Amino acid sequence: MSPVALGVTPPLPPDAWLRRSVAGLPFPLAGASRLHAQARAALHGGLRSLGLGPGDEALLPAYHHGSEVEAYVRAGITVRFMDLEPGRPPDTALIDRIATPATRAVHMIHYLGLAEPVDQWRALADERGWLLVEDVAQGWLGHAEGRPLGSTGDIALFSVYKSVGVPDGGVAIVRGERVTPTGSPALGLVAAARRHAVYLAGRNARLGTLRSRRAGARRYDLERDMDLGDPERPAARVTIPLLRRLAVDDVADRRAATYARLAAELDPWVAAPWNRDPARASPFALPVRVRNKAAVLAALRAAGIGAVDLWSVPHPTLAPGEHPRATERRARTVLLPVHQELRPVDVEHIAAVARRVLAEDS
């Protein structure tokens, strides 16, 4: 049987339009009438709203996607990188060596939606008089210490389409207030149709094979991946109505349950420090450590699993040789799907194939 296509980002179920629409949306979207198209643009707006710009500096993790870095660069802010270990408290000695009198902000990331020690980052920022940017791009709907992720930073950013299958959607809040884009939104039906196609490819072998071939032939485009685009571009008109049908109470729990199930099955390969209980989190994907990333990705994709090559290429302003911890993670980390649209048979397939492929790679 030809493979289906099971990707990391959740698809859009065709019946989403028929589901009951809830009155309210989860934090931080209560009362929202429009969102940014992407979190990177919302972050740019948040930085500008607090007066950051040329002459200011910010500290960012060396292990990053790159689009968040581009938001700072486009705002005219000088970026300095911290080669830190995820999951640990801030390394104050390293941070103080990097910081300068021009430092105004520090950016921390809740990697893969699993909570970092944000209270310790908050204390660090307060002690030094810096702004704290809390990056929840991979973990909307997650909680820690009894409160939503993103409720601690001066700026917090979220990518809602990474948690539910809407066409787009990024949010930044600045001290509790949402940053609102000023552009004109597109309707978004074509983008929604593409998300529907992804859903169908995950359930039909012929469509899945076609999608897998197209994905395998697509070349990585660094400029496109990092591009901020129009910082005032709003999310599609259909995004919020769909969010009201998809952002239901059990999304985070279902993602966490699948993460825990796969982590138990693939324990020898789960990347530290993310080999831990994801309770109360809304994890984006399961990270596994590999030796030959290209071969592992090819084998998984041949079996219909759209694994992700996580952050192999940093933002061009970073010199990889100067940040060995981040460089090592970039070389060895692959993501597996855990989203809420996976069926039990899909999770079993991912576990069986990944166990075989990872064992062969060991």
C-alpha positions as CSV (number, residue, x, y, z in Angstrom):
1,M,0.0,0.0,0.0
2,S,1.3,3.4,-0.9
3,P,2.0,5.7,2.1
4,V,-0.4,8.4,3.4
5,A,1.1,11.8,4.4
6,L,1.1,12.6,8.1
7,G,2.6,16.0,8.7
8,V,3.7,17.8,11.9
9,T,1.4,20.8,11.5
10,P,-2.3,19.8,12.0
11,P,-4.5,19.8,8.8
12,L,-8.0,21.2,8.5
13,P,-10.8,18.6,8.7
14,P,-13.4,19.1,6.1
15,D,-16.2,19.0,8.7
16,A,-14.7,21.9,10.6
17,W,-17.2,24.3,9.1
18,L,-20.1,22.3,10.5
19,R,-18.8,22.1,14.0
20,R,-20.3,24.1,16.8
21,S,-18.8,27.6,17.2
22,V,-17.8,28.5,20.7
23,A,-18.5,32.0,22.0
24,G,-15.0,32.6,23.6
25,L,-11.5,31.8,22.5
26,P,-8.6,30.7,24.8
27,F,-5.9,33.0,26.0
28,P,-4.8,35.4,24.6
29,L,-7.6,35.6,22.0
30,A,-10.7,36.6,24.0
31,G,-12.5,39.2,22.1
32,A,-10.1,39.1,19.1
33,S,-11.5,40.4,15.8
34,R,-8.3,40.1,13.8
35,L,-4.9,38.6,14.1
36,H,-1.6,38.9,12.3
37,A,-0.9,36.4,9.5
38,Q,2.3,35.2,11.3
39,A,3.8,35.5,14.7
40,R,7.0,37.0,13.4
41,A,5.2,40.0,12.1
42,A,3.2,40.3,15.3
43,L,6.5,40.3,17.2
44,H,7.9,43.0,15.0
45,G,4.8,45.1,15.9
46,G,5.3,44.4,19.6
47,L,8.9,45.4,19.6
48,R,8.1,48.7,17.8
49,S,5.2,49.4,20.2
50,L,7.6,49.4,23.1
51,G,9.9,51.8,21.4
52,L,12.7,49.4,20.6
53,G,14.7,50.2,17.5
54,P,18.1,51.4,16.2
55,G,20.7,51.7,19.0
56,D,19.1,49.0,21.1
57,E,20.3,45.4,21.5
58,A,18.5,42.2,22.4
59,L,19.7,38.8,23.5
60,L,18.3,35.8,21.6
61,P,19.0,32.0,21.8
62,A,21.5,30.7,19.3
63,Y,19.1,27.8,18.8
64,H,16.2,29.4,17.0
65,H,14.1,29.2,13.8
66,G,15.4,32.5,12.4
67,S,12.1,34.3,11.6
68,E,12.0,35.7,15.1
69,V,15.5,37.0,14.7
70,E,14.4,38.7,11.4
71,A,11.7,40.6,13.4
72,Y,14.4,42.2,15.5
73,V,16.7,42.9,12.5
74,R,13.8,44.5,10.6
75,A,13.1,46.7,13.6
76,G,16.7,47.9,13.5
77,I,17.7,46.1,16.8
78,T,21.2,44.6,17.1
79,V,21.0,40.9,18.1
80,R,23.4,39.0,20.3
81,F,23.2,35.3,20.6
82,M,23.2,33.1,23.7
83,D,24.4,29.5,23.2
84,L,22.3,28.1,26.1
85,E,21.0,24.6,27.0
86,P,17.2,24.4,26.7
87,G,15.3,23.4,29.8
88,R,17.8,24.9,32.2
89,P,17.7,28.1,34.2
90,P,19.4,31.2,32.6
91,D,23.2,31.0,32.6
92,T,23.8,34.4,34.1
93,A,27.5,34.3,33.7
94,L,27.3,33.6,30.0
95,I,24.5,36.2,29.6
96,D,26.4,38.9,31.4
97,R,29.4,38.3,29.1
98,I,27.3,38.9,26.1
99,A,25.1,41.8,27.4
100,T,26.1,45.4,26.9
101,P,24.8,48.7,28.2
102,A,22.6,48.9,25.1
103,T,20.8,45.6,25.9
104,R,17.1,46.3,26.3
105,A,15.5,42.9,25.9
106,V,16.0,39.1,26.3
107,H,14.1,36.6,24.2
108,M,13.3,33.1,25.6
109,I,11.7,30.2,23.7
110,H,9.3,27.6,25.1
111,Y,10.8,25.0,22.7
112,L,8.3,22.6,21.2
113,G,5.6,24.0,23.5
114,L,7.3,22.5,26.7
115,A,7.7,25.1,29.4
116,E,11.0,26.6,30.1
117,P,11.8,28.1,33.6
118,V,10.1,31.4,32.7
119,D,9.9,32.7,36.2
120,Q,13.7,32.6,36.4
121,W,13.9,34.4,33.1
122,R,11.4,37.0,34.4
123,A,13.6,37.5,37.5
124,L,16.7,37.9,35.4
125,A,15.1,40.5,33.1
126,D,13.7,42.4,36.1
127,E,17.1,42.5,37.9
128,R,18.8,44.0,34.8
129,G,16.0,46.3,33.8
130,W,15.3,44.4,30.5
131,L,12.1,43.5,28.7
132,L,11.3,39.8,28.6
133,V,10.0,38.4,25.3
134,E,8.3,35.0,25.8
135,D,8.1,33.0,22.7
136,V,5.2,30.5,22.6
137,A,5.1,30.1,18.8
138,Q,5.2,26.3,19.2
139,G,3.0,26.0,22.3
140,W,-0.3,27.9,22.1
141,L,-2.9,26.4,24.5
142,G,-0.2,25.1,26.9
143,H,0.0,25.9,30.6
144,A,2.7,25.8,33.3
145,E,2.5,26.5,37.0
146,G,-1.2,27.0,36.8
147,R,-1.2,29.7,34.1
148,P,-1.1,29.9,30.3
149,L,2.3,30.0,28.6
150,G,2.8,33.5,27.4
151,S,1.3,35.3,30.5
152,T,4.7,36.2,32.0
153,G,6.6,38.1,29.4
154,D,6.4,41.8,28.5
155,I,5.9,40.6,25.0
156,A,4.5,37.1,24.2
157,L,4.0,35.6,20.7
158,F,2.0,32.7,19.5
159,S,1.4,30.8,16.2
160,V,-2.1,29.5,16.4
161,Y,-1.9,27.6,13.1
162,K,0.8,25.3,14.6
163,S,-1.8,24.1,17.2
164,V,-5.0,23.9,15.1
165,G,-5.5,23.5,11.4
166,V,-6.4,27.1,10.4
167,P,-4.8,28.7,7.3
168,D,-2.7,31.2,9.3
169,G,-2.6,33.2,12.5
170,G,0.0,34.9,14.6
171,V,-0.5,36.9,17.8
172,A,1.7,39.1,20.0
173,I,0.5,40.6,23.3
174,V,2.4,43.5,24.9
175,R,1.8,43.7,28.6
176,G,-1.6,42.0,28.2
177,E,-2.7,44.0,25.1
178,R,-2.9,42.4,21.6
179,V,-0.9,44.0,18.8
180,T,-3.4,44.5,15.9
181,P,-2.4,44.6,12.2
182,T,-3.7,47.4,10.1
183,G,-3.8,45.8,6.6
184,S,-6.7,44.3,4.7
185,P,-7.2,40.6,5.1
186,A,-7.8,38.1,2.3
187,L,-10.7,35.8,2.6
188,G,-8.5,32.7,2.9
189,L,-10.6,30.0,1.2
190,V,-7.8,28.9,-1.1
191,A,-5.5,28.5,1.9
192,A,-8.2,26.6,3.7
193,A,-8.6,24.3,0.7
194,R,-4.9,23.5,0.9
195,R,-5.3,22.6,4.5
196,H,-8.2,20.4,3.6
197,A,-6.1,18.7,1.0
198,V,-3.4,17.9,3.6
199,Y,-6.1,16.3,5.8
200,L,-7.3,14.1,2.9
201,A,-3.7,13.1,2.0
202,G,-3.4,11.8,5.6
203,R,-6.3,9.4,5.0
204,N,-5.9,8.4,1.3
205,A,-3.0,6.4,0.1
206,R,-3.0,7.8,-3.4
207,L,-3.3,11.4,-2.4
208,G,-0.7,10.8,0.4
209,T,1.8,9.4,-2.1
210,L,1.3,12.4,-4.4
211,R,1.8,14.8,-1.6
212,S,4.9,13.0,-0.3
213,R,6.5,13.2,-3.7
214,R,5.8,16.9,-4.0
215,A,7.2,17.6,-0.5
216,G,10.3,15.6,-1.3
217,A,10.9,17.5,-4.5
218,R,10.6,20.9,-2.8
219,R,13.9,22.7,-2.1
220,Y,14.5,24.6,1.0
221,D,14.3,28.4,0.5
222,L,16.2,30.2,3.3
223,E,15.0,33.7,2.2
224,R,11.4,32.6,2.2
225,D,11.7,30.8,5.5
226,M,13.1,33.8,7.3
227,D,11.0,36.5,5.5
228,L,9.0,38.8,7.7
229,G,6.8,39.9,4.8
230,D,4.4,42.7,5.3
231,P,4.4,43.3,9.1
232,E,0.8,44.6,8.9
233,R,-0.7,41.7,7.0
234,P,-3.6,40.2,8.9
235,A,-4.7,36.7,9.1
236,A,-7.4,35.4,6.6
237,R,-11.0,36.3,7.3
238,V,-11.8,32.6,7.8
239,T,-9.2,32.1,10.5
240,I,-11.1,33.3,13.6
241,P,-14.4,31.6,12.6
242,L,-12.4,28.4,12.2
243,L,-10.6,28.9,15.5
244,R,-14.0,29.1,17.2
245,R,-14.7,25.6,15.9
246,L,-11.3,24.0,16.4
247,A,-9.7,25.4,19.5
248,V,-11.7,23.2,21.8
249,D,-10.8,22.2,25.4
250,D,-9.2,18.9,24.7
251,V,-6.7,19.9,22.0
252,A,-3.7,20.3,24.3
253,D,-4.5,17.1,26.2
254,R,-4.8,15.1,23.0
255,R,-1.5,16.4,21.8
256,A,0.2,15.7,25.1
257,A,-1.2,12.2,25.2
258,T,0.2,11.4,21.8
259,Y,3.5,12.9,22.7
260,A,3.7,10.8,25.8
261,R,2.7,7.6,23.9
262,L,5.4,8.1,21.2
263,A,8.0,9.2,23.7
264,A,7.5,6.0,25.6
265,E,7.8,4.0,22.4
266,L,10.9,5.8,21.2
267,D,12.5,6.6,24.5
268,P,16.1,5.8,23.5
269,W,16.0,8.5,20.8
270,V,13.9,11.3,22.4
271,A,16.0,14.4,22.5
272,A,16.8,15.7,26.0
273,P,15.6,17.8,27.8
274,W,12.3,17.1,26.1
275,N,12.1,13.5,27.2
276,R,9.8,14.4,30.1
277,D,6.1,14.5,31.0
278,P,4.3,16.9,28.7
279,A,1.3,17.3,31.1
280,R,-0.5,20.6,30.7
281,A,1.6,21.4,27.7
282,S,0.4,21.6,24.1
283,P,3.4,20.1,22.4
284,F,4.2,21.0,18.8
285,A,6.0,17.7,17.9
286,L,8.2,15.0,19.3
287,P,11.9,15.6,18.9
288,V,14.2,12.6,18.2
289,R,18.0,12.6,17.9
290,V,19.5,11.1,14.8
291,R,23.0,10.5,13.3
292,N,22.2,10.7,9.6
293,K,19.5,13.3,9.4
294,A,19.1,13.2,5.6
295,A,18.7,9.4,5.6
296,V,16.3,9.3,8.5
297,L,14.1,12.0,6.9
298,A,14.0,10.2,3.6
299,A,13.1,6.9,5.2
300,L,10.3,8.4,7.3
301,R,8.9,10.4,4.3
302,A,9.0,7.3,2.2
303,A,6.7,5.7,4.8
304,G,4.3,8.6,4.6
305,I,5.5,10.4,7.8
306,G,6.2,14.1,7.1
307,A,9.0,14.5,9.7
308,V,10.5,17.9,10.0
309,D,14.1,18.8,9.7
310,L,14.2,21.2,12.7
311,W,16.0,24.5,12.3
312,S,19.0,23.2,10.4
313,V,19.8,26.6,9.1
314,P,20.1,29.6,11.5
315,H,19.5,33.2,10.7
316,P,22.3,34.6,8.5
317,T,23.4,36.9,11.3
318,L,24.5,34.0,13.4
319,A,28.0,32.5,13.0
320,P,27.4,28.7,13.6
321,G,31.0,27.9,14.6
322,E,30.7,30.2,17.6
323,H,27.7,28.3,19.0
324,P,28.6,24.6,19.3
325,R,25.5,23.6,21.4
326,A,23.1,25.0,19.0
327,T,25.1,23.7,16.0
328,E,24.9,20.2,17.4
329,R,21.2,20.3,18.0
330,R,20.6,21.6,14.4
331,A,22.6,18.7,13.0
332,R,20.7,15.9,14.9
333,T,17.1,16.9,15.7
334,V,14.1,15.6,13.7
335,L,10.4,16.2,14.6
336,L,7.6,13.6,14.5
337,P,3.8,14.5,14.4
338,V,1.7,14.5,17.6
339,H,-1.2,16.7,16.6
340,Q,-4.8,16.1,17.5
341,E,-6.0,15.0,14.1
342,L,-3.9,11.8,14.2
343,R,-6.0,8.7,14.5
344,P,-4.9,5.7,16.7
345,V,-3.8,3.8,13.6
346,D,-1.7,6.8,12.5
347,V,0.1,7.0,15.9
348,E,0.7,3.2,15.7
349,H,2.2,3.7,12.2
350,I,4.4,6.5,13.3
351,A,5.7,4.6,16.3
352,A,6.4,1.4,14.3
353,V,8.1,3.1,11.4
354,A,10.1,5.5,13.6
355,R,11.3,2.7,15.8
356,R,12.6,0.8,12.8
357,V,14.2,3.8,11.1
358,L,15.8,5.1,14.3
359,A,17.2,1.7,15.2
360,E,18.8,1.4,11.7
361,D,20.3,4.9,12.2
362,S,21.8,4.0,15.6
